[in-house]
Amino acid sequence: MTRTTTSAGQAGEAGRAAESARAGESAQLVSTDPADGSVVATFSVDGPAEVADAVARAREAAAWWSGLDFAGRQRCLLRWAAHLTQHADELTELTRRENGKPLDDAYLELVLTLEHIRWAAKNARSVLRSRSVSPGPLMSNFAARVEQRPLGVVGVIGPWNYPLYTPNGSIAYSLAAGNTVVFKPSEHTPAVGRYFAEAFHKANPEAPQGVLATVQGAGETGAALCRSGVDKLAFTGSSPTGKKIMASCSETLTPVLVECGGKDALIVADDADVSAAAEAAAWGAVSNSGQTCVGVERIYVVRSLRERFVEALARELRDVRAGDSYGPMTVPSQVDIVREHIEDAWSHGAKAVVGGSDSVRAPFVDPVVLVDTDEDSAAVREETFGPTMTVRTVDSVDEAVELANATSYGLASTVFSRNRGMEIARRLRAGATSINSVLGFAGIAGLPFGGVGESGFGRIHGSEGLLAFSRPHSIARQRFAVPGMALMSFRRSAATMRIIKRVIAFRHGRAK
């Protein structure tokens, strides 16, 4: 998709003005097209009082929503998915305008979103159903069960790079588990977030408005949501902001689920399909303008395949250009970070085999491939979040694994190997790995998603995602009393204790 834009200077100035409004310097939140700075929508900024009202309405609606059975909630969620599908053109065009990604990419994001809504709706009953637990021989007169309860109200703070798919991993699974949700979209994509939430109520007009609500604003609004008394807070964003979220939530002991950034590695083993690896690396690093937390940023290729791989990668990117193959950088300030990382890599001895100094033409950044970049450079150590990648030659897969794991992040990873993919994947410190493909785990709704280290903790998607937004309630019911064996009673006798000691000695006192 080719864009007609104003000059880079004009777009940058418009973007900076929009960022000022987004930062809370005005009572209005202005959403703009990142390509040309034109206004998409304007919203009132929600302060602590408005956030508290939204949470209170969600609390009232929770009684109705949690009172539905699994089948009732499933019907509502599937009607929501149907409404989104029927209005796909309208929603993808809004996503294109506000986020900047091409229409096809916006549609693919919607597809993944719909798949996860459906999976959560269809599987909530089987994952969260009441289950019996063996009481054990000492408590054999009891029946034991674990039942999953909704948490109540879940606060969700979403990102701008995938404004539907990523927050939906918390929203749809929270709703399927019986919670109501207060959603703060990113200040850079507020219109997409509002559309997404309103679609639920348009599809389910009988539902109270508080089942899925939005609040709008930047950091102050997010902080207010953290302190609002929600029963859990799910956040996706940068690691520094994630730490601030945790600190705010700690004031009220509000549990958090935090999915932060990554510096994800792709390993090309000596038995890899070089052409497939290059194709995957190009897409994984450059699609969505490189603004993908699980995108490829570091590549480690064995020496025997190095030349072939670099040549194949350059061919894959030969006709890929920002403004055509993908859109502008969504946030103007991110362009400066990408430029700084490229320049820092050059200062550390890197060479550009694709792109160069003219690749950064705000608000667009063309693909950049840096080879022989020092591992201590910012381009290797810090999350770039742009259409760039570093390629490092290694002497063995063992060295590749060591370097891939030598990061404070641990979100996702990719391995290309015909015969050793599982073996290599199991050695990687990451929350998810795709073998002989890129981002494969993102399209499989049953797989949990999340990271370790600076990439955060907790899981969305799959069974783990449903369980993350519920709480276990353990219930022990005495079915009948055993005369003389009341262990938890002041009537317990000395004879009872003698029996118990013999039983314990027999049960635990012999090594086998």
Steps between C-alpha positions, in 0.01 A plus 500: 500500500649834393427809704477862395653704780607849594871565541688311765549822694132583496403147601756503779376835629140378492604182676681692774194717552286190527743346749473811717124465507530128564733564792225672691599867444140557386163375617457363147662189359566549129543191285688551172600312187873432547562534125385859459398629842134544408254472788313170526300569816494704818412368845463648846774387734369292789640591839480309829133588554396377155706184537342432839153543346586255222621242751186549711279439195704192416453379857123537466498323164710214640203354682309467171795378295632244750142386556485371144608142455785406268257450212351846551837670499605295199201627304587860584864460404420328171245772414777753567734314263227487237441876529872570462514274195200668339662841551853392415552758225406786730718375783805425286480842337491660845800290603685608185434866571584496868780242517643534148513134397380396153142382463598137442711498816217664694266229376743224601515650848121489514506135386725404792280699735190316385669162537587576861151627584359176362753280681437669835123480454502135394750371757412691817265228624749214464792694650313665788251230593479371855726200561528246776824437688600187686484571875767243587474214754508717814210710374310225320172601666516830308411596146732763349446731205669796330272755336624796294337832583512825301729762650243776460621805305818479291686810386681470166760747373571432133778588255487687171694261274227234489205694642251214453689172524716570803249646748244245383721231652399643836153633413341196333646256751391717793147522361484127430604434860207710625670833573406845383775716349607863508733552204743789455621490141833657415482877468627446144209275396202611709247485216576136421462412867170685531365335182600156628319546831191663351469211253441265792201700619363552149506122459349449847259789566351319799833508685562776757740763366755417768579151370770642272581868538784728392679785669720733298827671580873455541710405802292680761187318389684168514626580849144583608384163368773327702376670816129468424434177688487266201551137593787448254694720261631368167761719330683479170777750425861583573694352789559837675127577487420147617706563813306820567174309456614242754598773746161669469311174539707401801339781699175301508649151452329483163637198310653575162569324174784674318605439139792722410753530222740258344827479312412181322756284327483283189749213473599359162652157562732322256215279370256788445305575186681824419236639267219437749705647784571817303135539403392459863767736630395771255135480602567452870729802520332745264125439496295753696799734459692273736266606779444147626599392850558145373659615174847393392770743613812283531610227259772244571606295198763226490810588303446240227170664400586861567562623147204316349269622773604866479463495122158337525390751764609791283302356208189465715520867598601637161152628414370552853447868581326696774188670373441215256569160662425634847400826663663782694629484853193545718673715763722784369750475786567136409669615179772666708565178693536302178741760360706500821531120498610493138763768558620330817540172311711672236715650773554143627624375165177378340445511125164548329435243227145632458412865553717781624496856623216588264274222632361720776264752340249582770230388546623207288799270554613264224648157588852496643714188538814544709772232495790446739344722765676499837293318763542795736338748264151638562380337178564161663434571867194727493159456339503701175137455397568592141562327162860418575688182583854398590672191355782335691711211373554217750721191489236265641141470615632488855645848455174619343298374797739662746475837324125472453458447875744778593228761543286630783194436283335163439187536291520300175747335265531327164701197389567375149629144492375199306594244767587676825223756543346359818838435658611860442164648601511326838829672579371851441397727785177627352126479550434383144695355208405453137687227307549527123253790489469838660238601759325164461397497867306826457245334273431200724238606752558203728863594571570723800692821433730701725862548596763474770748750642461855371231372263258463791301217656161339486332346196220593265341270238419133531393322817759693700343825382157399624642386833694827532171690520331276754572397856487148639256435782581184695205328668526210746171339605485242778274222378483311831671504837743224608447426872814561701690651206416868539851637446398864486315511826571559870331163555789324331617211720845362578392169340423684178851648495659158560310363198603797287867460592495133401331583170752777424795277587370234263416750226806724507763345720647244259733590213415314183 
